[in-house]
Amino acid sequence: MLIFLLAFALNLSAQTISPPITLVTYNLGLAHGFVDLAKERRVEQEKILPKVPADIFCMQEVWSKKDRKAITRAMAKQYPFSIVPKIEKTKANRAPVCKISDLFGKDTGGEPKIVTCFQTKCKGLQGQAFTSCVINDCRASLENLKQSKRQCAQALMAQVGKNPTLAMLQLLSPLKKVDLFTYKGSNGLMLFSKYPFGKQGLTSMRELSTLTRRDFLYAEVDLPGGALFVGCTHPSANLAQSAPYTGPFRDWEEENAQQMKFIDEKISLLAAGKPMAILGDFNFGPSFPEQNIVGEFEKNYWDFVDTRYLDPIVWPQYRACTYCNSNSLNKPTDGNNIIDHILLKNIDQERVLKTSLFMTERVSVERDKRMIETHLSDHFGVMLELQY
């Protein structure tokens, strides 16, 4: 009996001496030309992010090769283990991806082709006004193109932010296949750890992606308390007001749902029943009207977490928006959303010690010899402490 009690005490001691593990997800918002001060903010991110007290760190929206190299270099000393995928372009199947007759003129029903519609109904408009015109006045033209020449429609929308003349020349050029995704095919994902990886890799979701390539990174992390299977991802956003949908599904919401279904199936298979955590900007979340938190792809969120995932950032004691109109990089008219999550499976709720936001303070950055106060990203980070 004494031996049994001693063994039990030693086993209990072994369980309690393992230090808590801190998981972190953060969307860096390094979307140059779309989120302000990207170049200037990255300089500060290089200094600050390596100091975040995390054991496992999932990052999103580090799109460019230059930014990925800079952040990787900054993180290397504190985080010796990492997955930083190479940027791989995805090209159209043929060149040219569009013919002049696909874009100009009218169809057999008298409906203007998409570029003709741009020229006649959206002439002189820019920015959001142009996008609204495309969505409202050229929707039928774009839908017709999507149905008849989907790669042409997808490639057309992937030219967003480029010079219109050069973009058109690329679509019609027989000499070079055009890119189908923005950011040269980058998925924007990076995964860092202070603990070594066992099984690790990337699973592509390019066949389920429109406009921007979506993937997920995974690693079996060898923690003191045992293996934890970790995923890092960033599925499709609700772009209904900024980019008409040209993908294989009904709309952006269905694309997000299909990606999340794919992630759950693949990572559950890879984890094989082990404890798991999926981190990222999921572009979905629940609503809490009493706290002025607006849902985003809310059905997708509940469909996913109802498959036995824990999401501590929505628990009443921790609940807070992660993409907020109080953020200096967002508009006052933007909603307050909880779209950044650390989702746990096969882990007891009692092991969650605390969940909190970080990077909520403003920093000073320099632009044109002038100091500007700004948040480090248009998202706040989520930090979870776990007894593991």
C-alpha positions, 0 to 999 in steps of 0.5 A: 500500500505504501509503495502504491501511494508513493508511486501515485505521489511521484506520478502526480508530482511529475504531472504538476511540475510540467510548466504551463504552455503558452500558445499564440496566434497573431495576424500581422496585417502585412498586406502592403497597399491594403493595411496602412503602414505595413512597411513601418509596422514590420520594423517594429514587429521585428523588435517586439514579436520575439519578446512575446512569451509564447512557446508556440506562435502561429502567424498569418498575413506575412505575405511577401518574401521580404517580410517573411525573411525579416520576421523569420530572422528576427524570431530565429534566436528565441524560436529555433523550430519553425515552418516557413513555407516557400512561396509557390505560384499557381499559374493558369492552365493556359496562356492566354487565360482570357480571350478578348471575346471573353472580356469585351462586347456582349453575350448572346442575351445582350448582357455586356461582357465583364470589361465592357461592363466596367467601361460603361457602368463603372467608368471613372470610379475608383476604390470602394465605389468601383467595387460596389459598381462591380458587385451591383451593376456588373454582377451578371457579367461576372457570373456569366464569365465565372460559369463559362471561363472560371479561370479567366474570372479567377485570374481577373479578380487576382489582378486586384491592386495592379495597374488596369492596363498591365493587368489586362495585358497579362490576362490576354498575353499568349506568352506567359501564364498568369497567376491565379492568386494574389501575393504571388501565391503566398499563403501568409502563414508561419509557425514557430516553436521553442520545442522540437517538431516530430511529424510536420508539414503543409496541406494545401487548400489551393483547390478550395481557394479563390483570389488568395491561396489558403493552406494549413501548416501542422506539426506534432510538437514535443512538449514536456507534458507530451505531444501536442498536434498543432495546426496554423491556418487562415481560411477565406474571409468575407469579401462580399463587399470588396471582391465579387466571388468567382470560385467553385462554391456558392459564395465566400461563406461556403468556401470558408465552410468547405475549407474548415471541413477539410481542415477538420478531416485532415488534421484529425486524421493526422493527429490520430486522437492526440490532443490538438490545437488549431490556431489562426485567423479563421474569419469566422466567429459568434455574435454577442450583441450585449457586448457589441460583438458582431458575428462573422460567418457565424453558422460556419463557426458553430458548425465547426466548434460543435464538433467538440472544439473548445474556444476559450476566447469566447468564454464569458470571463475572457471574451473580447473582440480580436478585430475591432473598430477601436483599432487605429488601423480599422474604420470606426464603422467596422464591426467588432468581431472575434475571428482569431481563435485557438481551438482545442480538441481532446483536451480537458477544459480544466487545463485552460489556465487563461486566455487573453489578448495581446498587442492591444497597445499603440506603438510609434512608427516613423514615416517620412521622418514623422512619428505616427502612433498606430497599432502593430496590426489591424488584429489583436493577438490571442494568447492561451496558457495551457497546463499540459 
